[in-house]
Amino acid sequence: MATVHVPKEPARSWRHPTVNITLQERIGRIVLGTLTAIAGGLLLASATTVVAVVLETLLVVAGLDLVVTGTLGHCPLYQKLGYVPAPLRGQR
């Protein structure tokens, strides 16, 4: 009887994403994202139509995305586009 060899997957370890957002942009993202999420939440509380609920939910999600990317200092879109801000180019 032949045995089948199944290769093991390499162990995946969580690693910190590289910082690709400047400090000023991180602060701006956190502040703007927080304000956007709060405004979206307040608008969502008084939404009366399905379209309003969907749009205001998207506003909250966009605000939270800004807060998360600002907190982590990593923007996946910047990474996909290969964009690195000038002040961070020498740090790589």
Legacy VTK file of the C-alpha trace (Angstrom):
# vtk DataFile Version 3.0
C-alpha trace
ASCII
DATASET POLYDATA
POINTS 92 float
0.000 0.000 0.000
1.434 3.381 -1.033
1.577 6.238 1.406
0.701 9.727 0.373
3.031 12.454 1.537
1.227 15.700 2.335
3.627 18.602 2.839
3.091 20.651 5.964
2.208 24.273 5.611
4.810 26.589 7.071
3.913 27.966 10.462
2.235 31.306 10.087
3.168 33.872 12.634
1.444 37.196 13.020
3.719 40.042 12.183
3.330 43.760 12.434
2.621 45.473 9.132
5.201 47.972 7.973
4.517 51.600 8.800
3.768 53.447 5.581
1.940 56.506 6.939
3.666 59.579 8.362
2.977 60.702 11.924
1.042 63.764 10.765
-1.163 61.651 8.513
-1.709 59.110 11.292
-2.929 61.830 13.651
-5.149 63.298 10.920
-6.649 59.895 10.134
-7.406 59.198 13.784
-9.013 62.608 14.387
-10.975 62.696 11.118
-11.979 59.033 11.422
-13.251 59.500 14.965
-15.303 62.559 13.976
-16.644 60.764 10.894
-17.664 57.659 12.849
-19.400 59.766 15.515
-21.233 61.858 12.905
-22.283 58.717 11.048
-23.544 57.174 14.279
-25.558 60.268 15.149
-27.066 60.388 11.668
-27.733 56.658 11.766
-29.748 57.057 14.961
-32.224 59.273 13.135
-32.249 57.459 9.772
-35.705 56.763 8.406
-35.112 55.200 4.981
-33.164 52.136 3.921
-30.906 54.237 1.690
-30.078 56.548 4.605
-29.265 53.578 6.846
-26.943 52.070 4.225
-25.142 55.344 3.492
-24.725 56.265 7.146
-23.484 52.775 7.975
-20.886 53.185 5.227
-19.924 56.535 6.771
-19.350 54.857 10.149
-17.309 52.060 8.531
-15.188 54.578 6.603
-14.511 56.486 9.820
-13.511 53.316 11.637
-11.221 52.368 8.748
-9.437 55.702 9.091
-9.057 55.180 12.844
-7.650 51.662 12.410
-5.192 52.577 9.642
-4.091 55.644 11.589
-3.588 53.638 14.760
-1.631 50.869 13.016
0.284 53.294 10.801
-0.276 51.024 7.829
-2.453 51.656 4.783
-3.084 48.537 2.654
-3.978 50.721 -0.347
-0.620 52.513 -0.142
1.062 49.106 -0.025
-0.843 47.818 -3.082
0.006 50.977 -5.020
3.650 50.850 -3.902
3.389 54.350 -2.460
5.796 55.361 0.285
5.704 58.960 1.578
8.963 60.852 1.088
9.802 61.129 4.830
9.568 57.342 5.188
11.572 56.371 2.082
14.928 56.402 3.861
13.669 54.260 6.772
13.155 51.072 4.764
LINES 1 93
92 0 1 2 3 4 5 6 7 8 9 10 11 12 13 14 15 16 17 18 19 20 21 22 23 24 25 26 27 28 29 30 31 32 33 34 35 36 37 38 39 40 41 42 43 44 45 46 47 48 49 50 51 52 53 54 55 56 57 58 59 60 61 62 63 64 65 66 67 68 69 70 71 72 73 74 75 76 77 78 79 80 81 82 83 84 85 86 87 88 89 90 91
